Amino acid sequence: MASFRLSVVAATTILSLCAGFTSQANASASCGGASWYALHSKTASGERMNPTRLTAAHKHLRFGTRLRVTNQRNGKSVVVRINDRGPFVSGRVLDLSKAAASTIGMVAAGHTKVCYEVVG
């Protein structure tokens, strides 16, 4: 009977660990709207916003996280570093620097649908 309880505990632990890996994998890739901004104020990370760098704002990813962002309309992609918080518009998942937006061809539109994945 003791070995059965141990097996149930072990199985439950393994299942919960697998669920954690699955949710972590899902959190590392997402799609949604993106916009761009070109301010010169301080970011939430404390560094000064520089519109010529390949950076982005995300609501909760760690500062320094690198993402590959792909414009779903044209397939162009760019790797950005998270250094700010946002966006604060419903339906948007990223705010990109002007340089990043320019690289994926979305400056003129102002916003577009993107998908992103964590790359580092």
C-alpha positions as CSV (number, residue, x, y, z in Angstrom):
1,M,0.0,0.0,0.0
2,A,2.9,2.4,0.8
3,S,4.4,1.8,-2.7
4,F,1.0,2.6,-4.3
5,R,0.8,5.9,-2.5
6,L,4.4,6.7,-3.5
7,S,3.5,5.9,-7.1
8,V,0.5,8.2,-7.0
9,V,2.6,11.0,-5.5
10,A,5.4,10.4,-8.1
11,A,2.8,10.4,-11.0
12,T,1.2,13.6,-9.7
13,T,4.5,15.3,-9.4
14,I,5.5,14.3,-13.0
15,L,2.2,15.5,-14.4
16,S,2.5,18.8,-12.6
17,L,6.1,19.3,-13.9
18,C,5.0,18.5,-17.5
19,A,2.1,21.0,-17.2
20,G,4.6,23.6,-16.0
21,F,6.8,23.0,-19.1
22,T,3.8,23.1,-21.4
23,S,2.6,26.5,-20.0
24,Q,6.1,27.8,-20.1
25,A,6.5,26.8,-23.7
26,N,3.2,28.5,-24.6
27,A,4.3,31.6,-22.8
28,S,7.4,31.9,-24.9
29,A,5.4,32.3,-28.2
30,S,2.4,34.4,-28.9
31,C,0.6,36.5,-31.5
32,G,-1.3,39.8,-31.3
33,G,-1.1,43.4,-32.3
34,A,2.0,45.5,-32.1
35,S,2.6,49.2,-32.4
36,W,5.7,51.4,-32.3
37,Y,6.9,54.4,-30.3
38,A,9.9,56.7,-30.4
39,L,10.2,58.6,-27.1
40,H,13.3,59.7,-25.4
41,S,12.1,59.2,-21.8
42,K,13.3,56.6,-19.3
43,T,11.9,53.1,-19.8
44,A,10.6,51.0,-17.0
45,S,14.0,49.2,-16.9
46,G,15.6,52.5,-16.1
47,E,17.5,53.0,-19.3
48,R,16.7,55.9,-21.7
49,M,14.5,55.0,-24.6
50,N,16.5,55.1,-27.9
51,P,14.3,54.8,-31.0
52,T,17.3,53.7,-33.1
53,R,17.9,50.5,-31.0
54,L,16.0,47.2,-31.5
55,T,14.0,47.2,-28.3
56,A,10.4,46.6,-27.3
57,A,7.9,46.9,-24.4
58,H,6.0,43.9,-23.1
59,K,3.6,43.6,-20.2
60,H,5.5,41.0,-18.1
61,L,8.5,39.4,-19.8
62,R,11.8,40.0,-18.0
63,F,13.9,42.9,-19.0
64,G,16.7,41.7,-21.3
65,T,14.6,38.9,-22.8
66,R,15.2,38.7,-26.6
67,L,12.3,38.0,-28.9
68,R,12.1,37.2,-32.6
69,V,9.1,39.3,-33.8
70,T,7.6,38.5,-37.2
71,N,5.2,40.8,-39.1
72,Q,2.4,38.5,-40.2
73,R,1.5,40.7,-43.2
74,N,4.9,40.5,-44.9
75,G,6.9,37.8,-43.1
76,K,9.8,40.1,-42.1
77,S,11.3,39.5,-38.7
78,V,13.6,41.2,-36.2
79,V,15.2,40.3,-32.9
80,V,14.4,42.8,-30.1
81,R,15.3,43.1,-26.5
82,I,12.6,43.8,-23.9
83,N,13.5,47.0,-21.9
84,D,10.1,48.6,-21.1
85,R,6.5,47.8,-20.0
86,G,3.5,48.1,-22.2
87,P,1.6,48.2,-24.5
88,F,-1.4,49.6,-22.7
89,V,-3.9,49.3,-25.6
90,S,-6.3,46.3,-25.6
91,G,-5.3,43.6,-28.1
92,R,-1.7,44.7,-28.4
93,V,1.1,42.4,-27.2
94,L,4.2,44.5,-28.0
95,D,5.3,48.1,-28.4
96,L,8.4,48.2,-30.7
97,S,11.0,50.9,-31.1
98,K,10.9,52.8,-34.3
99,A,14.0,51.0,-35.6
100,A,12.4,47.6,-34.9
101,A,9.2,48.7,-36.6
102,S,11.1,49.9,-39.6
103,T,12.9,46.6,-39.9
104,I,9.7,44.7,-40.2
105,G,8.0,47.3,-42.4
106,M,5.3,48.6,-40.1
107,V,6.2,52.3,-39.5
108,A,3.7,53.7,-42.1
109,A,0.8,51.6,-40.8
110,G,1.6,52.4,-37.1
111,H,0.5,48.9,-36.0
112,T,0.2,45.4,-37.3
113,K,-0.4,41.8,-36.4
114,V,2.8,40.0,-35.2
115,C,3.9,36.8,-33.7
116,Y,6.9,36.5,-31.4
117,E,9.0,33.8,-29.8
118,V,11.6,34.0,-27.0
119,V,15.1,33.4,-28.4
120,G,17.2,34.3,-25.4
